[in-house]
Amino acid sequence: MLVLSRKVNEEVLIGENIRITVVRVAGNRIRLGISAPADVTIRRSEIAFDGEETPDLPELIAPGMARNRAEHESVLQAGSK
């Protein structure tokens, strides 16, 4: 495991096209921003599931959050009209 120290607004690059930015530090919590291509799946480890579909647990699904890739693409297409 690589362990790095970063300050707010500093970044870590993974490969050529994934960028992780430290957005905010407050106490013992940090907020990260992740930029990655659309074909890269990003999941928090505590809610990573084997399948594409998330379970029917409303507390894990933020308003406007797509439940699967097809729904995500549909929302993107609707927003571009």
C-alpha positions as CSV (number, residue, x, y, z in Angstrom):
1,M,0.0,0.0,0.0
2,L,1.3,3.4,-0.9
3,V,0.6,6.0,1.8
4,L,0.8,9.7,0.8
5,S,0.3,13.0,2.6
6,R,-1.7,15.6,0.7
7,K,-3.1,19.1,1.5
8,V,-6.3,20.6,0.4
9,N,-6.4,21.1,-3.4
10,E,-3.5,18.7,-3.9
11,E,-4.0,15.7,-6.2
12,V,-2.9,12.2,-6.8
13,L,-2.9,10.8,-10.3
14,I,-3.5,7.2,-11.1
15,G,-2.4,6.2,-14.6
16,E,-3.2,8.8,-17.2
17,N,-6.8,9.5,-16.6
18,I,-7.8,9.1,-12.9
19,R,-7.3,12.1,-10.6
20,I,-8.1,12.2,-6.9
21,T,-8.2,15.7,-5.3
22,V,-8.3,16.5,-1.6
23,V,-11.3,18.8,-1.5
24,R,-11.7,19.4,2.3
25,V,-10.2,18.3,5.6
26,A,-12.3,18.7,8.8
27,G,-11.2,17.0,12.0
28,N,-10.7,13.3,11.3
29,R,-12.6,13.4,8.0
30,I,-11.5,14.2,4.5
31,R,-13.6,14.9,1.4
32,L,-12.1,13.6,-1.9
33,G,-13.0,14.5,-5.5
34,I,-12.5,11.8,-8.1
35,S,-12.3,12.4,-11.8
36,A,-12.3,9.3,-14.0
37,P,-13.5,8.2,-17.4
38,A,-17.2,7.1,-17.5
39,D,-16.2,3.5,-18.0
40,V,-14.4,3.4,-14.6
41,T,-16.7,2.2,-11.8
42,I,-16.0,4.0,-8.5
43,R,-17.6,2.5,-5.3
44,R,-17.0,3.1,-1.6
45,S,-15.7,-0.2,-0.1
46,E,-18.4,-0.4,2.5
47,I,-21.1,-0.5,-0.1
48,A,-19.4,-2.3,-3.0
49,F,-21.5,-5.1,-4.3
50,D,-20.8,-8.0,-6.7
51,G,-23.6,-7.0,-9.1
52,E,-24.2,-3.9,-11.2
53,E,-27.4,-3.1,-9.3
54,T,-27.5,-1.6,-5.8
55,P,-29.8,-3.1,-3.3
56,D,-33.2,-1.5,-2.4
57,L,-31.8,0.4,0.6
58,P,-32.9,4.1,0.3
59,E,-30.3,5.3,2.8
60,L,-27.5,4.2,0.4
61,I,-29.0,6.0,-2.6
62,A,-28.7,9.7,-2.7
63,P,-31.4,11.7,-4.5
64,G,-30.7,11.8,-8.2
65,M,-28.1,9.0,-7.9
66,A,-28.4,6.3,-10.6
67,R,-28.9,2.8,-9.4
68,N,-27.0,1.2,-12.4
69,R,-25.0,2.2,-15.5
70,A,-28.0,2.2,-17.8
71,E,-29.9,4.6,-15.5
72,H,-26.8,6.8,-15.3
73,E,-26.5,7.0,-19.1
74,S,-30.2,7.8,-19.4
75,V,-29.8,10.7,-16.9
76,L,-26.8,12.0,-18.8
77,Q,-28.6,11.9,-22.1
78,A,-31.6,13.6,-20.7
79,G,-29.4,16.4,-19.2
80,S,-27.7,17.0,-22.6
81,K,-31.0,17.8,-24.3
